[in-house]
Amino acid sequence: MSTTVLKEREYGRTFPADVAYNSPPYIEISHLSKTFPKQTEKDKSKKSEEFKVLEDINFSVFRGEFICIVGGSGCGKSTFLRAMAGLDPAYSGSIQIDGQKVTAPKKERGMVFQEPRLFPWLSVEDNVIFALNEGSTAEKKQKAQECIDLVELTGFEKSLPKELSGGMAQRANIARALVNKPDILFLDEPFGALDAFTKIQLQNVLFDIKRKEKSTMIMVTHDIEEAVYLADRILVMDKNPGRIREIVTVDLPRPRNRNDYNFIRLRKQVYSFFFQGKEVQEEYNI
């Protein structure tokens, strides 16, 4: 068990019942670093330089946890997420999930991007079914229907993406990611393009899915309030190169009240890592 969690226990943290903190870590990241080639515009014939986007990231995730990753643009949040999901295996260091090194995507790891990325010529049902490789037609339809019901999109099975609102399209996207019953769901700013009211609705849908499916979720977000509302722990990242600056434990009971004193206190704490100085804090009301 990591030192971070042991310290939290010493300070009397209350632990969610659905998180396996007494078991070994489910995901273990050790000395993770990632570089991209950087070619100068002046002389493209020369050997590319390297730009380090992630440096020496060490972190553990326990089965059933909801982790949110926050940080400014360019800090490597999405790169970090893609590496854990197996979408970008060209990294140094180690990422292990359930004791196995991550080298490629697997159906046990679902991925939700910011854009729904639905096939425009397929219905909601067929978009969800498309993710399935096994089973009879009837079995696939049943699995798809279960996930469509789970994201509260019942009644829109035959609708095309152009007939859906942004929030409905993202629900369909989440249903497609869930249809293979993944143990882990990775989410890359899934609600970033939605209006505030739809975002709050989908945050509640997402956590209800986590509760019912007992899955582990790791989400990148720019919305600090969203992170405090959803997460068990929040990773605050610095950039140039990207690295973990702080790990904030969200020790709040569920369902969470956004107007609660302790909720506001934690939100201010996370904001303070990005906005420092009295004038800036007063301007952003933190």
PATI-501197 format. One record per residue (C-alpha): residue number from 1; residue in one letter; z, x, y. Coordinates in pm, 1 decimal. Layout:
! residues N
SITE   n res       pz       px       py
SITE NUM   A        Z        X        Y
...
END
This chain:
! residues 286
SITE   n res       pz       px       py
SITE   1   M      0.0      0.0      0.0
SITE   2   S    -89.5    130.3    341.5
SITE   3   T    166.2    268.2    586.1
SITE   4   T     63.0      3.6    841.5
SITE   5   V    163.0   -282.4    613.0
SITE   6   L    490.3   -114.8    514.1
SITE   7   K    586.0    -83.3    880.2
SITE   8   E    504.0   -448.6    935.0
SITE   9   R    732.2   -540.9    645.9
SITE  10   E   1014.3   -332.7    793.1
SITE  11   Y    990.9   -534.3   1113.5
SITE  12   G   1024.3   -863.3    928.0
SITE  13   R    667.5   -986.9    942.1
SITE  14   T    605.3  -1319.8    765.7
SITE  15   F    308.9  -1293.3    528.5
SITE  16   P     51.7  -1564.1    452.9
SITE  17   A    104.1  -1702.4    103.3
SITE  18   D   -267.9  -1676.3     17.3
SITE  19   V   -294.9  -1300.6     91.7
SITE  20   A   -223.0  -1055.8   -192.9
SITE  21   Y    -19.0   -799.9      1.8
SITE  22   N    180.9   -712.2   -311.0
SITE  23   S   -136.9   -602.1   -493.2
SITE  24   P   -344.3   -287.2   -435.5
SITE  25   P   -593.2   -312.2   -145.4
SITE  26   Y   -909.3   -505.4   -228.0
SITE  27   I  -1129.3   -306.5     12.5
SITE  28   E  -1055.0     59.2     85.6
SITE  29   I  -1239.4    247.7    360.2
SITE  30   S  -1174.2    623.0    373.9
SITE  31   H  -1311.2    866.5    633.2
SITE  32   L  -1612.7    643.9    701.2
SITE  33   S  -1863.0    797.9    942.3
SITE  34   K  -2219.0    700.6   1030.8
SITE  35   T  -2488.6    874.5   1232.2
SITE  36   F  -2831.0    764.3   1354.7
SITE  37   P  -3117.5    994.5   1451.8
SITE  38   K  -3168.9   1016.2   1827.6
SITE  39   Q  -3509.2   1137.5   1938.2
SITE  40   T  -3571.9   1248.2   2294.8
SITE  41   E  -3859.9   1087.2   2482.6
SITE  42   K  -3967.6   1418.5   2633.6
SITE  43   D  -4068.1   1585.9   2309.6
SITE  44   K  -4090.3   1363.3   2004.9
SITE  45   S  -4228.7   1650.5   1799.4
SITE  46   K  -3890.2   1823.1   1798.2
SITE  47   K  -3630.8   1755.7   1534.1
SITE  48   S  -3424.0   1445.2   1607.3
SITE  49   E  -3069.6   1483.0   1731.3
SITE  50   E  -2794.7   1280.0   1571.9
SITE  51   F  -2593.8   1006.3   1739.9
SITE  52   K  -2256.6    939.1   1576.0
SITE  53   V  -2190.3    566.3   1586.7
SITE  54   L  -1881.6    564.6   1358.0
SITE  55   E  -1627.6    842.1   1305.6
SITE  56   D  -1349.9    880.0   1048.7
SITE  57   I  -1259.8    514.3    994.9
SITE  58   N   -973.3    454.2    753.8
SITE  59   F   -862.0    101.3    671.7
SITE  60   S   -759.6   -124.4    384.2
SITE  61   V   -814.9   -498.4    338.9
SITE  62   F   -609.8   -712.1    101.5
SITE  63   R   -753.8   -992.6   -106.1
SITE  64   G   -741.4  -1319.7     86.4
SITE  65   E   -707.8  -1162.6    432.6
SITE  66   F   -899.7  -1275.3    737.9
SITE  67   I   -986.9   -966.3    942.4
SITE  68   C  -1150.1   -977.6   1285.4
SITE  69   I  -1316.5   -673.3   1442.9
SITE  70   V  -1336.7   -663.8   1822.5
SITE  71   G  -1471.4   -404.7   2061.4
SITE  72   G  -1719.0   -344.6   2341.4
SITE  73   S  -2094.1   -337.3   2291.9
SITE  74   G  -2209.9    -20.8   2119.1
SITE  75   C  -1882.9     57.5   1940.6
SITE  76   G  -2037.1     15.4   1594.3
SITE  77   K  -1879.1   -315.9   1490.7
SITE  78   S  -2193.6   -453.1   1327.8
SITE  79   T  -2277.3   -115.3   1173.2
SITE  80   F  -1928.8   -106.7   1020.6
SITE  81   L  -1972.0   -459.7    885.3
SITE  82   R  -2316.6   -389.0    738.9
SITE  83   A  -2184.7    -78.1    563.3
SITE  84   M  -1902.9   -276.5    400.6
SITE  85   A  -2150.2   -545.8    291.7
SITE  86   G  -2375.0   -284.8    129.0
SITE  87   L  -2665.1   -346.2    368.3
SITE  88   D  -2653.9     10.5    501.7
SITE  89   P  -2537.2    255.4    233.5
SITE  90   A  -2639.1    567.1    430.1
SITE  91   Y  -2289.8    668.0    543.7
SITE  92   S  -2044.5    946.9    478.2
SITE  93   G  -1697.3    884.5    347.6
SITE  94   S  -1604.1    612.3    102.6
SITE  95   I  -1611.0    232.5     88.6
SITE  96   Q  -1472.4     75.8   -227.8
SITE  97   I  -1440.8   -293.8   -309.3
SITE  98   D  -1217.2   -376.2   -604.4
SITE  99   G  -1235.6    -10.6   -709.8
SITE 100   Q  -1616.0      8.5   -703.5
SITE 101   K  -1812.6    215.4   -449.5
SITE 102   V  -2034.3      7.1   -220.7
SITE 103   T  -2395.5    121.0   -253.0
SITE 104   A  -2597.9   -202.9   -222.7
SITE 105   P  -2559.2   -576.6   -151.0
SITE 106   K  -2423.6   -802.7   -424.2
SITE 107   K  -2408.2  -1178.7   -459.8
SITE 108   E  -2028.6  -1147.6   -463.2
SITE 109   R  -2055.9  -1045.4    -95.5
SITE 110   G  -2191.8  -1313.7    138.3
SITE 111   M  -2331.9  -1229.9    482.9
SITE 112   V  -2361.9  -1457.5    786.2
SITE 113   F  -2557.3  -1328.5   1086.7
SITE 114   Q  -2541.3  -1450.4   1445.8
SITE 115   E  -2881.3  -1619.4   1413.7
SITE 116   P  -2910.3  -1878.5   1133.6
SITE 117   R  -3232.3  -1719.4    998.0
SITE 118   L  -3328.6  -2036.5    811.1
SITE 119   F  -3678.6  -2079.0    672.8
SITE 120   P  -3834.6  -2329.0    917.4
SITE 121   W  -4053.7  -2494.2    650.6
SITE 122   L  -3762.4  -2562.8    413.3
SITE 123   S  -3504.9  -2840.1    434.8
SITE 124   V  -3133.0  -2765.3    462.7
SITE 125   E  -3094.4  -2824.0     89.8
SITE 126   D  -3387.5  -2598.4     -0.9
SITE 127   N  -3265.6  -2324.3    234.0
SITE 128   V  -2932.9  -2322.5     51.6
SITE 129   I  -3096.2  -2339.2   -292.1
SITE 130   F  -3320.0  -2043.9   -200.0
SITE 131   A  -3018.5  -1810.4   -227.3
SITE 132   L  -2966.8  -1903.7   -594.1
SITE 133   N  -3139.5  -1704.3   -867.2
SITE 134   E  -2978.9  -1861.9  -1173.0
SITE 135   G  -2942.4  -2210.1  -1317.5
SITE 136   S  -3154.7  -2515.7  -1374.7
SITE 137   T  -3294.9  -2722.3  -1088.1
SITE 138   A  -3018.1  -2978.9  -1132.0
SITE 139   E  -2748.0  -2709.3  -1133.5
SITE 140   K  -2888.9  -2550.3   -819.4
SITE 141   K  -2898.8  -2884.9   -639.3
SITE 142   Q  -2538.5  -2953.0   -736.7
SITE 143   K  -2418.1  -2612.7   -613.7
SITE 144   A  -2611.9  -2653.3   -289.4
SITE 145   Q  -2464.8  -2999.4   -234.5
SITE 146   E  -2110.9  -2871.2   -284.7
SITE 147   C  -2162.9  -2610.2    -11.7
SITE 148   I  -2336.6  -2854.5    221.7
SITE 149   D  -2037.4  -3086.5    184.6
SITE 150   L  -1801.1  -2793.0    240.6
SITE 151   V  -1955.3  -2713.8    581.2
SITE 152   E  -1954.6  -3085.8    672.4
SITE 153   L  -2333.1  -3121.2    683.4
SITE 154   T  -2353.6  -3410.8    439.5
SITE 155   G  -2641.8  -3643.7    523.4
SITE 156   F  -2868.2  -3370.8    660.2
SITE 157   E  -2981.9  -3227.2    326.3
SITE 158   K  -3348.3  -3317.7    387.4
SITE 159   S  -3355.9  -3216.1    754.3
SITE 160   L  -3570.2  -2925.0    870.1
SITE 161   P  -3411.9  -2650.9   1086.8
SITE 162   K  -3600.2  -2774.5   1396.2
SITE 163   E  -3417.9  -3107.0   1358.8
SITE 164   L  -3073.6  -2943.7   1372.8
SITE 165   S  -2853.5  -2843.7   1662.8
SITE 166   G  -2744.5  -2481.8   1692.4
SITE 167   G  -2407.4  -2559.4   1537.8
SITE 168   M  -2562.6  -2753.7   1249.9
SITE 169   A  -2807.9  -2471.6   1179.7
SITE 170   Q  -2519.8  -2225.9   1163.1
SITE 171   R  -2335.7  -2456.7    922.0
SITE 172   A  -2645.1  -2449.2    699.4
SITE 173   N  -2648.2  -2070.2    728.6
SITE 174   I  -2284.2  -2051.8    618.7
SITE 175   A  -2354.9  -2290.9    328.9
SITE 176   R  -2633.9  -2061.5    209.3
SITE 177   A  -2397.5  -1762.2    223.5
SITE 178   L  -2135.5  -1953.9     23.3
SITE 179   V  -2357.5  -2095.0   -251.7
SITE 180   N  -2314.0  -1790.9   -479.7
SITE 181   K  -1934.5  -1824.1   -451.2
SITE 182   P  -1882.8  -1481.3   -288.6
SITE 183   D  -1543.2  -1315.3   -309.6
SITE 184   I  -1593.2  -1178.9     42.8
SITE 185   L  -1770.8  -1333.8    337.8
SITE 186   F  -1890.5  -1096.8    611.9
SITE 187   L  -1966.5  -1263.2    945.7
SITE 188   D  -2145.1  -1091.2   1233.2
SITE 189   E  -2064.6  -1291.2   1547.9
SITE 190   P  -2155.3  -1618.9   1376.4
SITE 191   F  -2054.5  -1837.4   1671.8
SITE 192   G  -2159.8  -1609.4   1958.0
SITE 193   A  -2457.4  -1821.6   2066.2
SITE 194   L  -2279.0  -2158.1   2049.2
SITE 195   D  -2114.7  -2364.2   2322.7
SITE 196   A  -1735.4  -2361.6   2348.0
SITE 197   F  -1679.4  -2703.1   2188.4
SITE 198   T  -1907.2  -2636.3   1889.7
SITE 199   K  -1749.9  -2293.2   1847.4
SITE 200   I  -1399.3  -2440.8   1818.8
SITE 201   Q  -1521.5  -2697.8   1565.5
SITE 202   L  -1683.5  -2430.2   1349.4
SITE 203   Q  -1380.1  -2202.0   1371.9
SITE 204   N  -1177.4  -2481.0   1212.1
SITE 205   V  -1448.2  -2545.0    951.0
SITE 206   L  -1459.4  -2174.5    867.7
SITE 207   F  -1086.6  -2142.0    818.0
SITE 208   D  -1080.0  -2461.0    611.2
SITE 209   I  -1346.5  -2302.0    387.9
SITE 210   K  -1133.2  -1988.6    354.9
SITE 211   R   -831.1  -2196.4    257.2
SITE 212   K  -1021.5  -2399.0     -3.3
SITE 213   E  -1221.5  -2110.6   -150.5
SITE 214   K   -938.2  -1853.3   -121.9
SITE 215   S  -1192.3  -1595.1    -10.2
SITE 216   T  -1157.3  -1276.6    192.8
SITE 217   M  -1330.9  -1288.2    532.2
SITE 218   I  -1422.9  -1010.0    773.3
SITE 219   M  -1572.6  -1114.0   1104.7
SITE 220   V  -1713.4   -929.6   1404.6
SITE 221   T  -1655.9  -1111.9   1731.8
SITE 222   H  -1658.6  -1049.7   2107.8
SITE 223   D  -1426.2  -1347.7   2156.2
SITE 224   I  -1066.6  -1224.3   2164.0
SITE 225   E   -923.0  -1575.7   2160.5
SITE 226   E  -1131.0  -1649.6   1851.0
SITE 227   A   -991.1  -1337.1   1682.8
SITE 228   V   -630.2  -1436.6   1758.6
SITE 229   Y   -697.3  -1791.7   1636.9
SITE 230   L   -851.1  -1688.7   1302.9
SITE 231   A   -730.0  -1343.9   1198.7
SITE 232   D   -438.2  -1213.5    998.3
SITE 233   R   -510.8   -872.4   1151.9
SITE 234   I   -739.9   -761.2   1434.1
SITE 235   L   -915.7   -423.5   1441.1
SITE 236   V   -965.5   -305.2   1799.5
SITE 237   M  -1246.1    -49.3   1818.8
SITE 238   D  -1330.6    222.3   2071.4
SITE 239   K  -1680.4    360.6   2116.7
SITE 240   N  -1862.9    693.2   2156.5
SITE 241   P  -1810.1    733.3   1867.3
SITE 242   G  -1687.9    409.1   1713.2
SITE 243   R  -1338.1    432.0   1568.8
SITE 244   I  -1032.4    212.4   1518.3
SITE 245   R   -808.1    226.0   1822.4
SITE 246   E   -543.2    -29.6   1724.8
SITE 247   I   -459.7   -268.6   1442.0
SITE 248   V   -293.1   -583.6   1574.5
SITE 249   T   -101.8   -806.6   1333.0
SITE 250   V   -132.3  -1176.5   1420.7
SITE 251   D    202.2  -1305.4   1300.5
SITE 252   L    157.7  -1670.1   1398.2
SITE 253   P    196.9  -1981.1   1183.6
SITE 254   R   -102.1  -2201.1   1102.1
SITE 255   P   -243.6  -2420.8   1237.4
SITE 256   R   -237.7  -2214.2   1555.0
SITE 257   N   -184.9  -2353.8   1901.8
SITE 258   R   -398.6  -2180.5   2166.8
SITE 259   N   -148.1  -2283.8   2435.2
SITE 260   D    155.1  -2148.1   2251.7
SITE 261   Y    344.4  -1870.1   2430.5
SITE 262   N    314.1  -1625.2   2141.1
SITE 263   F    -57.3  -1698.0   2102.4
SITE 264   I   -113.6  -1620.4   2471.9
SITE 265   R    104.7  -1310.0   2445.2
SITE 266   L   -102.8  -1171.1   2158.2
SITE 267   R   -428.3  -1255.3   2334.7
SITE 268   K   -308.2  -1062.8   2640.8
SITE 269   Q   -204.8   -772.1   2420.6
SITE 270   V   -557.3   -740.1   2276.3
SITE 271   Y   -717.4   -782.1   2620.1
SITE 272   S   -499.0   -503.1   2754.5
SITE 273   F   -675.9   -250.6   2529.1
SITE 274   F   -996.7   -315.2   2723.4
SITE 275   F   -873.7   -390.7   3074.9
SITE 276   Q   -619.5   -152.9   3222.9
SITE 277   G   -466.6   -131.0   3567.7
SITE 278   K   -285.4   -400.9   3763.3
SITE 279   E   -584.3   -515.1   3972.8
SITE 280   V   -811.0   -553.6   3671.8
SITE 281   Q   -543.9   -736.3   3471.7
SITE 282   E   -481.1   -978.8   3757.8
SITE 283   E   -856.4  -1040.3   3799.1
SITE 284   Y   -890.9  -1130.7   3429.5
SITE 285   N   -555.9  -1315.5   3423.1
SITE 286   I   -404.5  -1092.3   3153.1
END
